[in-house]
Protein backbone atom coordinates (compact mmCIF):
# COMPACT_ATOMS: atom_id res chain seq x y z
CA UNK A 1 0.00 0.00 0.00
CA UNK A 2 1.39 3.36 -1.04
CA UNK A 3 1.34 6.08 1.64
CA UNK A 4 1.27 9.75 0.71
CA UNK A 5 2.42 12.40 3.14
CA UNK A 6 0.70 15.65 2.29
CA UNK A 7 2.85 18.69 3.08
CA UNK A 8 0.14 21.34 2.72
CA UNK A 9 -3.21 22.22 1.20
CA UNK A 10 -2.99 25.07 -1.30
CA UNK A 11 -5.46 27.88 -0.70
CA UNK A 12 -6.96 29.30 -3.88
CA UNK A 13 -9.75 31.78 -3.31
CA UNK A 14 -11.55 34.29 -5.48
CA UNK A 15 -8.78 36.90 -5.05
CA UNK A 16 -6.13 34.51 -6.42
CA UNK A 17 -8.38 33.46 -9.31
CA UNK A 18 -9.10 37.10 -10.20
CA UNK A 19 -5.38 37.94 -10.14
CA UNK A 20 -4.56 35.11 -12.54
CA UNK A 21 -7.37 36.15 -14.91
CA UNK A 22 -6.20 39.80 -14.76
CA UNK A 23 -2.67 38.80 -15.76
CA UNK A 24 -3.93 36.54 -18.57
CA UNK A 25 -6.18 39.30 -19.93
CA UNK A 26 -3.34 41.85 -19.78
CA UNK A 27 -1.27 40.01 -22.43
CA UNK A 28 1.67 41.04 -20.27
CA UNK A 29 2.59 37.65 -18.84
CA UNK A 30 6.30 38.07 -18.43
CA UNK A 31 8.62 41.00 -18.35
CA UNK A 32 12.37 40.85 -18.04
CA UNK A 33 12.37 44.61 -17.70
CA UNK A 34 10.31 44.47 -14.51
CA UNK A 35 7.20 46.22 -15.83
CA UNK A 36 3.54 45.60 -15.08
CA UNK A 37 2.66 42.81 -12.65
CA UNK A 38 6.27 41.64 -12.31
CA UNK A 39 7.45 45.04 -11.12
CA UNK A 40 4.50 45.30 -8.73
CA UNK A 41 5.34 41.87 -7.30
CA UNK A 42 9.04 42.75 -6.95
CA UNK A 43 8.21 45.97 -5.09
CA UNK A 44 5.69 44.33 -2.77
CA UNK A 45 8.00 41.39 -2.02
CA UNK A 46 10.99 43.70 -1.47
CA UNK A 47 8.97 45.63 1.11
CA UNK A 48 7.64 42.44 2.70
CA UNK A 49 11.15 41.05 3.33
CA UNK A 50 12.63 44.50 4.08
CA UNK A 51 15.22 44.34 1.31
CA UNK A 52 16.85 47.01 -0.82
CA UNK A 53 16.54 45.00 -4.04
CA UNK A 54 14.42 42.23 -5.51
CA UNK A 55 14.55 40.41 -8.82
CA UNK A 56 11.74 38.02 -9.72
CA UNK A 57 12.77 34.79 -11.44
CA UNK A 58 10.74 31.81 -12.62
CA UNK A 59 11.83 29.37 -9.90
CA UNK A 60 13.89 28.75 -6.80
CA UNK A 61 16.37 26.91 -9.03
CA UNK A 62 16.84 30.02 -11.18
CA UNK A 63 17.24 32.13 -8.02
CA UNK A 64 19.99 29.85 -6.69
CA UNK A 65 21.80 29.85 -10.04
CA UNK A 66 21.60 33.64 -10.21
CA UNK A 67 22.79 34.13 -6.62
CA UNK A 68 25.71 31.71 -6.96
CA UNK A 69 26.75 33.24 -10.30
CA UNK A 70 27.58 36.43 -8.37
CA UNK A 71 30.33 34.64 -6.43
CA UNK A 72 33.53 33.05 -7.64
CA UNK A 73 32.97 29.47 -6.50
CA UNK A 74 34.73 27.72 -9.40
CA UNK A 75 36.78 24.83 -8.01
CA UNK A 76 35.86 25.91 -4.48
CA UNK A 77 33.67 24.35 -1.79
CA UNK A 78 30.21 25.48 -0.78
CA UNK A 79 28.62 23.99 2.36
CA UNK A 80 24.96 23.02 2.05
CA UNK A 81 22.48 20.88 4.00
CA UNK A 82 22.20 17.18 3.25
CA UNK A 83 18.42 17.61 3.35
CA UNK A 84 17.38 19.83 0.45
CA UNK A 85 16.00 19.80 -3.08
CA UNK A 86 18.42 18.64 -5.78
CA UNK A 87 18.65 22.20 -7.18
CA UNK A 88 20.68 23.33 -4.18
CA UNK A 89 23.61 21.07 -5.10
CA UNK A 90 22.96 21.43 -8.82
CA UNK A 91 23.30 25.23 -8.69
CA UNK A 92 26.70 24.84 -7.02
CA UNK A 93 27.83 22.36 -9.68
CA UNK A 94 26.54 24.50 -12.58
CA UNK A 95 28.59 27.40 -11.24
CA UNK A 96 31.74 25.27 -11.04
CA UNK A 97 31.77 24.71 -7.30
CA UNK A 98 31.98 21.58 -5.17
CA UNK A 99 29.03 20.84 -2.87
CA UNK A 100 29.96 19.80 0.67
CA UNK A 101 26.99 18.17 2.36
CA UNK A 102 26.50 18.82 6.08
CA UNK A 103 24.00 17.24 8.44
CA UNK A 104 20.91 19.07 9.69
CA UNK A 105 19.58 19.71 13.18
CA UNK A 106 16.70 17.38 14.07
CA UNK A 107 14.68 20.26 15.59
CA UNK A 108 14.74 22.55 12.54
CA UNK A 109 15.83 20.28 9.66
CA UNK A 110 18.27 23.10 8.82
CA UNK A 111 22.08 23.18 8.69
CA UNK A 112 23.83 22.16 11.88
CA UNK A 113 26.27 24.93 12.91
CA UNK A 114 28.46 22.35 14.69
CA UNK A 115 28.73 20.28 11.52
CA UNK A 116 29.40 23.38 9.40
CA UNK A 117 32.38 24.16 11.62
CA UNK A 118 33.75 20.60 11.20
CA UNK A 119 33.40 20.73 7.39
CA UNK A 120 35.32 23.94 6.66
CA UNK A 121 38.55 23.56 4.70
CA UNK A 122 40.93 25.97 2.99
CA UNK A 123 38.82 25.55 -0.19
CA UNK A 124 35.54 26.56 1.48
CA UNK A 125 34.24 29.93 0.25
CA UNK A 126 30.55 29.93 1.13
CA UNK A 127 27.76 28.49 3.24
CA UNK A 128 24.38 27.94 1.59
CA UNK A 129 21.79 27.56 4.37
CA UNK A 130 18.35 26.39 3.28
CA UNK A 131 15.49 27.54 5.48
CA UNK A 132 13.42 24.36 5.29
CA UNK A 133 9.65 23.92 5.48
CA UNK A 134 9.00 27.35 6.96
CA UNK A 135 11.63 26.85 9.67
CA UNK A 136 14.52 29.34 9.49
CA UNK A 137 18.10 28.28 10.17
CA UNK A 138 20.00 29.37 13.26
CA UNK A 139 21.42 32.25 11.27
CA UNK A 140 23.22 33.91 14.18
CA UNK A 141 25.45 30.84 14.69
CA UNK A 142 25.98 30.49 10.93
CA UNK A 143 26.90 34.19 10.65
CA UNK A 144 29.40 33.85 13.50
CA UNK A 145 31.07 30.92 11.71
CA UNK A 146 31.08 32.77 8.38
CA UNK A 147 32.68 35.86 9.92
CA UNK A 148 35.30 33.79 11.75
CA UNK A 149 36.33 32.02 8.50
CA UNK A 150 35.65 34.89 6.06
CA UNK A 151 32.94 32.94 4.19
CA UNK A 152 30.00 34.22 2.16
CA UNK A 153 26.46 33.26 3.15
CA UNK A 154 24.01 32.68 0.32
CA UNK A 155 20.58 31.97 1.82
CA UNK A 156 17.87 29.87 0.20
CA UNK A 157 14.64 31.08 1.79
CA UNK A 158 12.25 29.67 -0.82
CA UNK A 159 10.55 27.62 1.92
CA UNK A 160 10.52 30.40 4.49
CA UNK A 161 10.08 33.78 2.83
CA UNK A 162 9.32 36.29 5.56
CA UNK A 163 10.20 33.95 8.42
CA UNK A 164 12.44 35.30 11.16
CA UNK A 165 14.95 33.97 13.61
CA UNK A 166 15.11 35.20 17.17
CA UNK A 167 18.69 35.92 18.17
CA UNK A 168 19.26 34.45 21.61
For each residue, the residues with C-beta under 8 A, 3 or more apart:
1:
2:
3:
4:
5:
6: 9
7: 133
8:
9: 6
10:
11: 16
12: 16 17
13: 16 17
14: 17 18
15: 18 19
16: 11 12 13 19 20
17: 12 13 14 20 21
18: 14 15 21 22
19: 15 16 22 23
20: 16 17 23 24
21: 17 18 24 25
22: 18 19 25 26 37
23: 19 20 26 28 29 37
24: 20 21 29
25: 21 22
26: 22 23 29 36 37
27:
28: 23 31 35 36 37
29: 23 24 26
30: 38
31: 28 34 35 36 37 38 39
32:
33:
34: 31 38 39 42 55 56
35: 28 31 38 39
36: 26 28 31 39 40
37: 22 23 26 28 31 40 41
38: 30 31 34 35 41 42 56
39: 31 34 35 36 42 43
40: 36 37 43 44
41: 37 38 44 45 56
42: 34 38 39 45 46 54 55 56
43: 39 40 46 47 54
44: 40 41 47 48
45: 41 42 48 49 54 56 161
46: 42 43 49 51 52 53 54
47: 43 44 50
48: 44 45 161 162
49: 45 46 54 161 162
50: 47
51: 46 54
52: 46
53: 46
54: 42 43 45 46 49 51
55: 34 42 66
56: 34 38 41 42 45
57: 62 63 66
58: 62
59: 62 63
60: 63 64 85 87 156 158
61: 64 65 87 90 91
62: 57 58 59 65 66
63: 57 59 60 66 67 156 158
64: 60 61 67 68 87 88 91 128 154 156
65: 61 62 68 69 91 94 95
66: 55 57 62 63 69 70
67: 63 64 70 71 91 154
68: 64 65 71 73 78 91 92 94 95 97 128 154
69: 65 66 95
70: 66 67
71: 67 68 95 125 126 152 154
72: 76 125
73: 68 76 78 92 95 96 97 125 126
74: 95 96 97
75: 96 97 98 123
76: 72 73 97 98 123 124 125 126
77: 97 98 99 100 121 123 124 125
78: 68 73 92 97 98 99 100 124 125 126 127 128 154
79: 100 102 111 116 119 120 124 126 127 128
80: 84 88 89 92 99 100 101 102 111 127 128 130
81: 84 88 101 102 103 104 110 111 129 130 132
82: 101 102 103 104
83: 104 109 130 132
84: 80 81 88 89 130 132 156
85: 60 88
86: 89 90
87: 60 61 64 90 91
88: 64 80 81 84 85 91 92 99 128 130 156
89: 80 84 86 92 93 99 101
90: 61 86 87 93 94
91: 61 64 65 67 68 87 88 94 95
92: 68 73 78 80 88 89 95 97 98 99 128
93: 89 90 96 97 99
94: 65 68 90 91
95: 65 68 69 71 73 74 91 92
96: 73 74 75 93
97: 68 73 74 75 76 77 78 92 93 125 126
98: 75 76 77 78 92 123
99: 77 78 80 88 89 92 93
100: 77 78 79 80 119 124
101: 80 81 82 89
102: 79 80 81 82 111 112 115 116 119
103: 81 82 112 115
104: 81 82 83 108 109 110 111 112 132
105: 108 109 110 111 112 138
106: 109
107:
108: 104 105 132 135 136 137 138
109: 83 104 105 106 132 133 135
110: 81 104 105 129 130 131 132 135 136 137 138
111: 79 80 81 102 104 105 115 116 127 129 130 137 138 142
112: 102 103 104 105 115 116
113: 116 117 138 141 142 145
114: 117 118
115: 102 103 111 112 118 119
116: 79 102 111 112 113 119 120 127 142 145
117: 113 114 120 145
118: 114 115
119: 79 100 102 115 116 124
120: 79 116 117 124 145 149 151
121: 77 124
122:
123: 75 76 77 98
124: 76 77 78 79 100 119 120 121 149 151
125: 71 72 73 76 77 78 97 151 152
126: 71 73 76 78 79 97 151 152 153 154
127: 78 79 80 111 116 142 145 146 151 152 153 154
128: 64 68 78 79 80 88 92 153 154 155 156
129: 81 110 111 137 139 142 153 155 156
130: 80 81 83 84 88 110 111 137 156 158 159
131: 110 134 135 136 137 155 156 157 158 159 160 163
132: 81 83 84 104 108 109 110 135 159 160
133: 7 109 159 160
134: 131 159 160 163
135: 108 109 110 131 132 159 160 163
136: 108 110 131 139 157 160 163 164 165
137: 108 110 111 129 130 131 142 155 165
138: 105 108 110 111 113 141 142 165
139: 129 136 142 143 153 155 165
140: 143 144 165 167 168
141: 113 138 144 145
142: 111 113 116 127 129 137 138 139 145 146 153
143: 139 140 146 147 153
144: 140 141 147 148
145: 113 116 117 120 127 141 142 148 149 151
146: 127 142 143 149 150 151 152 153
147: 143 144 150
148: 144 145
149: 120 124 145 146
150: 146 147
151: 120 124 125 126 127 145 146
152: 71 125 126 127 146
153: 126 127 128 129 139 142 143 146
154: 64 67 68 71 78 126 127 128
155: 128 129 131 137 139
156: 60 63 64 84 88 128 129 130 131 159
157: 131 136 160 161 163
158: 60 63 130 131 161
159: 130 131 132 133 134 135 156
160: 131 132 133 134 135 136 157 163
161: 45 48 49 157 158
162: 48 49
163: 131 134 135 136 157 160
164: 136
165: 136 137 138 139 140
166:
167: 140
168: 140
